[in-house]
Amino acid sequence: MIAVQGYEGKQVAVLGLGRSGRASCAALAAGGAQVLAWDESHEARVAAEEAGLTLTDLARVDWSGVAALIVSPGIPHLYPMPNQVIASALMAGVPVDNDIGLFFRSFATAQSMEFEQPPKVVTVTGSNGKSTTTALIHHILHECGRASQMAGNIGTGVLSIDPPCDGEVVVLELSSYQLELARALTPDIAVFTNLSPDHLDRHNGMGGYFAAKRRLFAEGGPDRAVVGVDEIEGQFLAGQLALAPEDARVIRISSGQKLLGPGWNVFARKGFLSEYRRGKQVASIDLRAMAGLPGAHNHQNACAAYAVARSLGLAPRMIEDALASFTGLPHRSQLVAEAGGVRYVNDSKATNAESAAQALQAFERIRWIAGGLGKEGGIASLVPHLGHVAKAYLIGHSAREFALQLGTTPLEVCETMERAVAAAMAEAEPGDVVLLAPAAASFDQYPDFEKRGEAFMAAVRAGLPNDG
């Protein structure tokens, strides 16, 4: 656990008692704070009390004695409108922060400054590929013998990790929700993967969404920035951070285009990753046979992880061996099974059209399971990417809406995951890929994308001979 510094003997309120909220309570108490914990969900309050927390209704608290309010990421603090507890704290002049801000203000200690190699923090943000890139960096470090912990929006809450050891690297996945509110952001290396429309209601549009991501770089001031430049926002961000074209503090990455110029560039084209410095190639890696990194979107993730590893002093051949042994993450281009020449791939994390488009470009002949709780714009933007789709099998709340947007693509409205998988399995031919890439949220039928992915895997395994 990271004990929170700066609040010893002070009252600190915590709103939201999920994973990050409970970790914040424990870390604040470890640092000597008096914690006022609350959640507006009855179930969450019961679970918190069972975990030993004492609850205080923050709707009735006297804010004059509170030093700070710590908010869980899922609770809106600005748009579309602030939670009433947060609004009351702001009116009382109480600083509002989150666990990410607490982590950065507490990460560096007197002990860590005495290490031969002070610990470093690598942060990863963007719209798509954050989790895979974060896990890939952690995997590379582990395979190369570097101590590493992974936390944030993936796996462990940031305050629940162990105090770092000499030379350790902490790799954090950070969402726009986490970045928007954190009062302290001081990573050593920061990664921006890409940007596509998502969470626009929470950020009041695309500009607010990009602004939340940009805080990690503009206010965080990392020693090195790894920036995906396949969208205009990434190009703009890299241009803002670099003092000159040859400024090696900014590493530009791309999937699909060769990057020119005198700076530090890492890009993937036709399955090959290339590193260029000062206009000259210094390394190349063949990604085509790496089963854990299929498709151009995963090649971009590989470029980002490679750039971070190189920034940390690792050699290209060591990184290549580590990339080859990466097996991927659950629910992200996850190979579930292969039978009768048909592959079954779970990409339940493809919760928007952009991430679904990347999955659809990764395979040659696809039986596509899509649908759920559709987002603004639906899937009309996917029409140019449907050339590899033999047939679509639509599920969930937006199934019929999606059907109207697929043009001449063969489709079947199946409504449930079980019926969609059964239909796709019955019609699949050798060489086909049965792909779950929903392009929608899961909340109409499942509590989260993980449960949706698990339902897909269960249906596949139930339909295979002898359970696959």
C-alpha positions as semicolon CSV with decimal commas, in nm:
position;residue;x (nm);y (nm);z (nm)
1;M;0,000;0,000;0,000
2;I;0,107;0,359;-0,072
3;A;0,042;0,560;0,247
4;V;-0,098;0,901;0,151
5;Q;0,116;1,194;0,259
6;G;0,006;1,541;0,364
7;Y;-0,319;1,473;0,550
8;E;-0,199;1,349;0,889
9;G;-0,450;1,450;1,158
10;K;-0,693;1,599;0,900
11;Q;-1,041;1,499;0,794
12;V;-1,061;1,373;0,436
13;A;-1,391;1,273;0,275
14;V;-1,411;0,985;0,024
15;L;-1,710;0,958;-0,209
16;G;-1,752;0,626;-0,389
17;L;-1,647;0,300;-0,224
18;G;-1,564;0,074;-0,514
19;R;-1,214;-0,063;-0,570
20;S;-1,039;0,276;-0,589
21;G;-1,251;0,432;-0,315
22;R;-1,183;0,159;-0,060
23;A;-0,812;0,168;-0,147
24;S;-0,813;0,546;-0,097
25;C;-0,971;0,505;0,246
26;A;-0,706;0,253;0,354
27;A;-0,416;0,459;0,214
28;L;-0,542;0,780;0,376
29;A;-0,582;0,606;0,711
30;A;-0,230;0,462;0,677
31;G;-0,105;0,818;0,636
32;G;-0,280;0,934;0,953
33;A;-0,591;1,096;0,803
34;Q;-0,937;1,075;0,957
35;V;-1,151;0,929;0,679
36;L;-1,516;1,019;0,619
37;A;-1,635;0,747;0,379
38;W;-1,961;0,735;0,183
39;D;-2,126;0,580;-0,119
40;E;-2,472;0,662;-0,253
41;S;-2,534;0,294;-0,335
42;H;-2,684;0,089;-0,053
43;E;-2,508;-0,226;-0,176
44;A;-2,171;-0,050;-0,180
45;R;-2,226;0,082;0,174
46;V;-2,307;-0,266;0,300
47;A;-1,992;-0,405;0,136
48;A;-1,784;-0,119;0,280
49;E;-1,914;-0,181;0,633
50;E;-1,841;-0,552;0,595
51;A;-1,486;-0,450;0,498
52;G;-1,457;-0,257;0,827
53;L;-1,519;0,101;0,709
54;T;-1,714;0,347;0,923
55;L;-1,957;0,548;0,711
56;T;-2,042;0,919;0,723
57;D;-2,327;1,061;0,512
58;L;-2,151;1,330;0,311
59;A;-2,482;1,496;0,226
60;R;-2,495;1,602;0,593
61;V;-2,127;1,670;0,662
62;D;-1,990;2,002;0,788
63;W;-1,744;2,089;0,512
64;S;-1,570;2,353;0,722
65;G;-1,361;2,085;0,890
66;V;-1,277;1,880;0,576
67;A;-0,936;1,917;0,410
68;A;-1,023;1,744;0,081
69;L;-1,284;1,535;-0,098
70;I;-1,158;1,226;-0,285
71;V;-1,390;1,113;-0,564
72;S;-1,410;0,781;-0,747
73;P;-1,372;0,812;-1,126
74;G;-1,725;0,707;-1,221
75;I;-1,888;0,997;-1,036
76;P;-1,944;1,310;-1,252
77;H;-1,795;1,628;-1,110
78;L;-1,856;1,871;-1,397
79;Y;-2,055;1,740;-1,694
80;P;-2,330;1,659;-1,764
81;M;-2,384;1,795;-1,413
82;P;-2,186;1,754;-1,089
83;N;-2,289;1,512;-0,819
84;Q;-2,457;1,706;-0,538
85;V;-2,197;1,610;-0,277
86;I;-1,919;1,732;-0,506
87;A;-2,111;2,053;-0,581
88;S;-2,146;2,119;-0,206
89;A;-1,775;2,062;-0,148
90;L;-1,683;2,297;-0,431
91;M;-1,913;2,568;-0,296
92;A;-1,745;2,531;0,043
93;G;-1,402;2,570;-0,117
94;V;-1,293;2,214;-0,040
95;P;-1,031;2,079;-0,286
96;V;-1,157;1,782;-0,490
97;D;-0,909;1,513;-0,593
98;N;-0,895;1,142;-0,675
99;D;-0,674;0,841;-0,605
100;I;-0,443;0,927;-0,895
101;G;-0,369;1,267;-0,745
102;L;-0,310;1,108;-0,404
103;F;-0,072;0,856;-0,562
104;F;0,146;1,115;-0,731
105;R;0,168;1,335;-0,423
106;S;0,270;1,031;-0,215
107;F;0,480;0,815;-0,451
108;A;0,817;0,977;-0,387
109;T;0,943;0,924;-0,031
110;A;1,267;0,999;0,149
111;Q;1,352;0,629;0,130
112;S;1,301;0,604;-0,246
113;M;1,524;0,905;-0,303
114;E;1,808;0,713;-0,139
115;F;1,784;0,426;-0,389
116;E;2,065;0,379;-0,639
117;Q;1,801;0,400;-0,914
118;P;1,491;0,596;-0,806
119;P;1,165;0,426;-0,907
120;K;0,994;0,552;-1,223
121;V;0,631;0,590;-1,325
122;V;0,511;0,520;-1,680
123;T;0,155;0,629;-1,763
124;V;-0,060;0,527;-2,061
125;T;-0,372;0,705;-2,187
126;G;-0,572;0,734;-2,510
127;S;-0,902;0,606;-2,646
128;N;-0,807;0,256;-2,761
129;G;-0,522;0,024;-2,676
130;K;-0,449;0,161;-2,329
131;S;-0,487;-0,168;-2,146
132;T;-0,293;-0,376;-2,398
133;T;-0,013;-0,119;-2,414
134;T;0,007;-0,100;-2,034
135;A;0,015;-0,478;-1,999
136;L;0,267;-0,508;-2,282
137;I;0,507;-0,260;-2,119
138;H;0,476;-0,448;-1,789
139;H;0,535;-0,779;-1,970
140;I;0,845;-0,651;-2,150
141;L;0,994;-0,521;-1,826
142;H;0,925;-0,849;-1,648
143;E;1,071;-1,058;-1,931
144;C;1,381;-0,837;-1,936
145;G;1,438;-0,872;-1,562
146;R;1,323;-0,525;-1,455
147;A;1,107;-0,499;-1,143
148;S;0,762;-0,370;-1,238
149;Q;0,410;-0,323;-1,104
150;M;0,097;-0,256;-1,309
151;A;-0,202;-0,063;-1,177
152;G;-0,457;0,213;-1,240
153;N;-0,749;0,157;-1,474
154;I;-0,630;-0,203;-1,515
155;G;-0,593;-0,458;-1,238
156;T;-0,485;-0,310;-0,906
157;G;-0,582;0,033;-0,774
158;V;-0,285;0,273;-0,770
159;L;-0,280;0,309;-0,392
160;S;-0,292;-0,067;-0,338
161;I;0,047;-0,142;-0,495
162;D;0,352;-0,218;-0,283
163;P;0,595;0,066;-0,210
164;P;0,838;0,053;-0,504
165;C;1,183;-0,098;-0,469
166;D;1,516;0,022;-0,606
167;G;1,493;0,071;-0,983
168;E;1,132;-0,048;-1,010
169;V;0,896;0,081;-1,278
170;V;0,527;0,137;-1,202
171;V;0,311;0,122;-1,517
172;L;-0,029;0,290;-1,493
173;E;-0,324;0,288;-1,731
174;L;-0,511;0,618;-1,685
175;S;-0,857;0,701;-1,822
176;S;-0,989;1,045;-1,906
177;Y;-1,207;1,027;-1,594
178;Q;-0,898;0,975;-1,379
179;L;-0,688;1,238;-1,553
180;E;-0,951;1,511;-1,555
181;L;-0,962;1,545;-1,177
182;A;-0,617;1,445;-1,049
183;R;-0,450;1,742;-0,880
184;A;-0,099;1,595;-0,913
185;L;0,041;1,435;-1,231
186;T;0,417;1,378;-1,248
187;P;0,500;1,072;-1,463
188;D;0,851;1,003;-1,587
189;I;0,722;0,872;-1,921
190;A;0,372;0,936;-2,058
191;V;0,208;0,759;-2,353
192;F;-0,077;0,887;-2,573
193;T;-0,203;0,605;-2,797
194;N;-0,479;0,763;-3,008
195;L;-0,807;0,953;-2,985
196;S;-1,157;0,872;-3,106
197;P;-1,499;0,988;-2,980
198;D;-1,591;0,837;-2,643
199;H;-1,740;0,954;-2,311
200;L;-1,846;1,276;-2,483
201;D;-2,137;1,343;-2,245
202;R;-1,898;1,327;-1,949
203;H;-1,654;1,573;-2,110
204;N;-1,909;1,796;-2,288
205;G;-1,775;1,707;-2,631
206;M;-1,459;1,606;-2,812
207;G;-1,266;1,915;-2,703
208;G;-1,323;1,841;-2,336
209;Y;-1,231;1,476;-2,388
210;F;-0,900;1,568;-2,553
211;A;-0,834;1,831;-2,286
212;A;-0,864;1,563;-2,015
213;K;-0,607;1,344;-2,192
214;R;-0,380;1,641;-2,262
215;R;-0,351;1,723;-1,890
216;L;-0,117;1,427;-1,847
217;F;0,135;1,600;-2,074
218;A;0,069;1,971;-2,034
219;E;0,040;1,964;-1,655
220;G;0,226;1,638;-1,591
221;G;0,546;1,749;-1,761
222;P;0,688;1,400;-1,828
223;D;1,059;1,363;-1,900
224;R;0,964;1,176;-2,218
225;A;0,638;1,161;-2,414
226;V;0,541;0,878;-2,652
227;V;0,269;1,014;-2,879
228;G;0,057;0,840;-3,144
229;V;0,033;1,073;-3,442
230;D;-0,223;0,894;-3,659
231;E;-0,488;1,154;-3,562
232;I;-0,470;1,532;-3,569
233;E;-0,490;1,553;-3,189
234;G;-0,174;1,344;-3,149
235;Q;0,005;1,548;-3,414
236;F;-0,095;1,868;-3,233
237;L;0,012;1,731;-2,894
238;A;0,353;1,617;-3,022
239;G;0,404;1,956;-3,183
240;Q;0,324;2,134;-2,859
241;L;0,563;1,922;-2,654
242;A;0,866;1,926;-2,885
243;L;1,098;2,228;-2,870
244;A;1,245;2,145;-3,212
245;P;1,199;1,880;-3,486
246;E;1,493;1,681;-3,348
247;D;1,375;1,697;-2,984
248;A;1,418;1,336;-2,865
249;R;1,207;1,393;-2,555
250;V;0,909;1,327;-2,783
251;I;0,886;0,987;-2,956
252;R;0,626;0,985;-3,233
253;I;0,461;0,651;-3,308
254;S;0,233;0,533;-3,590
255;S;0,071;0,225;-3,735
256;G;0,048;0,235;-4,113
257;Q;0,266;0,528;-4,210
258;K;0,639;0,591;-4,229
259;L;0,740;0,876;-4,003
260;L;0,998;1,115;-4,143
261;G;1,205;1,385;-3,981
262;P;1,512;1,420;-3,762
263;G;1,345;1,320;-3,435
264;W;1,288;0,984;-3,263
265;N;1,021;0,783;-3,449
266;V;0,878;0,433;-3,410
267;F;0,627;0,304;-3,664
268;A;0,480;-0,018;-3,802
269;R;0,409;-0,083;-4,170
270;K;0,308;-0,411;-4,334
271;G;0,379;-0,597;-4,012
272;F;0,727;-0,459;-3,949
273;L;0,815;-0,228;-3,660
274;S;1,093;0,021;-3,735
275;E;1,283;0,260;-3,509
276;Y;1,437;0,571;-3,666
277;R;1,659;0,833;-3,504
278;R;1,796;1,139;-3,681
279;G;1,650;1,006;-4,004
280;K;1,831;0,671;-3,988
281;Q;1,690;0,328;-3,908
282;V;1,842;0,175;-3,596
283;A;1,622;-0,133;-3,544
284;S;1,347;-0,344;-3,706
285;I;1,117;-0,617;-3,571
286;D;0,888;-0,854;-3,764
287;L;0,551;-0,853;-3,584
288;R;0,360;-1,066;-3,831
289;A;0,396;-1,401;-3,656
290;M;0,327;-1,268;-3,305
291;A;-0,006;-1,430;-3,217
292;G;-0,064;-1,204;-2,916
293;L;-0,047;-0,889;-3,130
294;P;-0,279;-0,936;-3,431
295;G;-0,372;-0,647;-3,657
296;A;-0,261;-0,288;-3,714
297;H;-0,410;-0,164;-3,386
298;N;-0,197;-0,407;-3,187
299;H;0,104;-0,307;-3,393
300;Q;0,049;0,048;-3,272
301;N;0,037;-0,084;-2,916
302;A;0,366;-0,264;-2,984
303;C;0,522;0,060;-3,113
304;A;0,420;0,244;-2,796
305;A;0,550;-0,029;-2,565
306;Y;0,873;-0,058;-2,766
307;A;0,930;0,319;-2,740
308;V;0,885;0,311;-2,363
309;A;1,118;0,013;-2,326
310;R;1,384;0,185;-2,536
311;S;1,344;0,498;-2,322
312;L;1,417;0,281;-2,019
313;G;1,740;0,155;-2,177
314;L;1,637;-0,189;-2,304
315;A;1,796;-0,331;-2,620
316;P;1,586;-0,398;-2,933
317;R;1,655;-0,774;-2,939
318;M;1,548;-0,811;-2,576
319;I;1,228;-0,622;-2,652
320;E;1,162;-0,836;-2,960
321;D;1,185;-1,159;-2,759
322;A;0,945;-1,016;-2,499
323;L;0,695;-0,904;-2,766
324;A;0,696;-1,253;-2,915
325;S;0,602;-1,413;-2,581
326;F;0,309;-1,178;-2,511
327;T;-0,021;-1,368;-2,516
328;G;-0,258;-1,071;-2,500
329;L;-0,523;-0,964;-2,252
330;P;-0,863;-1,119;-2,181
331;H;-1,142;-0,966;-2,391
332;R;-0,898;-0,786;-2,623
333;S;-0,842;-0,981;-2,946
334;Q;-0,832;-1,290;-2,724
335;L;-0,815;-1,622;-2,907
336;V;-1,071;-1,836;-2,725
337;A;-1,060;-2,152;-2,932
338;E;-0,979;-2,297;-3,274
339;A;-1,168;-2,592;-3,414
340;G;-1,242;-2,720;-3,762
341;G;-1,030;-2,445;-3,913
342;V;-1,242;-2,175;-3,744
343;R;-1,098;-1,933;-3,489
344;Y;-1,308;-1,775;-3,213
345;V;-1,188;-1,432;-3,098
346;N;-1,319;-1,236;-2,800
347;D;-1,278;-0,859;-2,836
348;S;-1,554;-0,760;-2,595
349;K;-1,348;-0,452;-2,501
350;A;-1,429;-0,309;-2,846
351;T;-1,702;-0,093;-2,693
352;N;-1,704;0,181;-2,959
353;A;-1,702;0,194;-3,338
354;E;-1,337;0,295;-3,363
355;S;-1,208;-0,004;-3,164
356;A;-1,445;-0,237;-3,352
357;A;-1,307;-0,104;-3,682
358;Q;-0,958;-0,199;-3,573
359;A;-1,071;-0,552;-3,488
360;L;-1,253;-0,586;-3,821
361;Q;-0,933;-0,501;-4,009
362;A;-0,727;-0,762;-3,826
363;F;-0,879;-1,072;-3,990
364;E;-0,956;-1,184;-4,345
365;R;-1,302;-1,347;-4,327
366;I;-1,523;-1,264;-4,029
367;R;-1,851;-1,373;-3,879
368;W;-1,911;-1,068;-3,667
369;I;-2,109;-1,060;-3,343
370;A;-2,198;-0,699;-3,258
371;G;-2,447;-0,498;-3,060
372;G;-2,539;-0,398;-2,708
373;L;-2,612;-0,049;-2,583
374;G;-2,513;0,160;-2,884
375;K;-2,326;0,488;-2,853
376;E;-2,386;0,817;-3,031
377;G;-2,358;0,768;-3,408
378;G;-2,411;0,392;-3,387
379;I;-2,199;0,191;-3,631
380;A;-2,255;0,383;-3,955
381;S;-1,884;0,475;-3,957
382;L;-1,797;0,104;-3,983
383;V;-1,943;0,055;-4,333
384;P;-1,604;0,112;-4,505
385;H;-1,453;-0,162;-4,283
386;L;-1,706;-0,437;-4,358
387;G;-1,532;-0,587;-4,661
388;H;-1,405;-0,881;-4,456
389;V;-1,742;-0,951;-4,291
390;A;-1,918;-1,258;-4,429
391;K;-2,216;-1,199;-4,201
392;A;-2,311;-0,996;-3,894
393;Y;-2,501;-1,144;-3,598
394;L;-2,660;-0,864;-3,394
395;I;-2,746;-0,871;-3,025
396;G;-2,879;-0,647;-2,752
397;H;-3,069;-0,321;-2,726
398;S;-2,930;-0,169;-3,048
399;A;-2,952;-0,479;-3,267
400;R;-3,227;-0,346;-3,495
401;E;-3,076;0,002;-3,507
402;F;-2,742;-0,148;-3,610
403;A;-2,916;-0,362;-3,874
404;L;-3,037;-0,046;-4,049
405;Q;-2,681;0,087;-4,067
406;L;-2,507;-0,213;-4,226
407;G;-2,610;-0,158;-4,587
408;T;-2,583;-0,473;-4,798
409;T;-2,384;-0,674;-4,542
410;P;-2,563;-1,006;-4,473
411;L;-2,698;-1,001;-4,118
412;E;-2,920;-1,175;-3,867
413;V;-3,084;-1,017;-3,563
414;C;-3,015;-1,274;-3,290
415;E;-3,081;-1,058;-2,979
416;T;-2,892;-1,284;-2,735
417;M;-2,528;-1,388;-2,722
418;E;-2,616;-1,756;-2,709
419;R;-2,825;-1,742;-3,029
420;A;-2,563;-1,532;-3,209
421;V;-2,279;-1,769;-3,125
422;A;-2,485;-2,074;-3,219
423;A;-2,580;-1,922;-3,556
424;A;-2,223;-1,813;-3,632
425;M;-2,082;-2,153;-3,538
426;A;-2,336;-2,332;-3,755
427;E;-2,251;-2,124;-4,061
428;A;-1,874;-2,081;-4,014
429;E;-1,641;-2,236;-4,270
430;P;-1,271;-2,327;-4,243
431;G;-1,066;-2,007;-4,247
432;D;-1,341;-1,800;-4,085
433;V;-1,302;-1,602;-3,763
434;V;-1,605;-1,576;-3,535
435;L;-1,537;-1,235;-3,381
436;L;-1,709;-1,066;-3,089
437;A;-1,642;-0,693;-3,141
438;P;-1,963;-0,530;-3,014
439;A;-1,904;-0,161;-3,102
440;A;-2,135;-0,087;-2,809
441;A;-2,150;-0,077;-2,431
442;S;-2,256;-0,391;-2,245
443;F;-2,493;-0,247;-1,986
444;D;-2,817;-0,351;-2,157
445;Q;-2,743;-0,720;-2,094
446;Y;-2,426;-0,744;-1,883
447;P;-2,275;-0,548;-1,591
448;D;-1,949;-0,490;-1,782
449;F;-1,757;-0,589;-2,094
450;E;-1,579;-0,865;-1,899
451;K;-1,904;-1,047;-1,824
452;R;-2,008;-1,007;-2,187
453;G;-1,679;-1,159;-2,300
454;E;-1,720;-1,444;-2,055
455;A;-2,068;-1,512;-2,194
456;F;-1,922;-1,531;-2,546
457;M;-1,650;-1,772;-2,434
458;A;-1,899;-1,990;-2,249
459;A;-2,127;-2,008;-2,553
460;V;-1,834;-2,098;-2,780
461;R;-1,710;-2,371;-2,550
462;A;-2,060;-2,510;-2,506
463;G;-2,092;-2,539;-2,884
464;L;-1,762;-2,713;-2,948
465;P;-1,743;-3,095;-2,959
466;N;-1,636;-3,236;-2,620
467;D;-1,616;-2,877;-2,483
468;G;-1,335;-2,795;-2,733
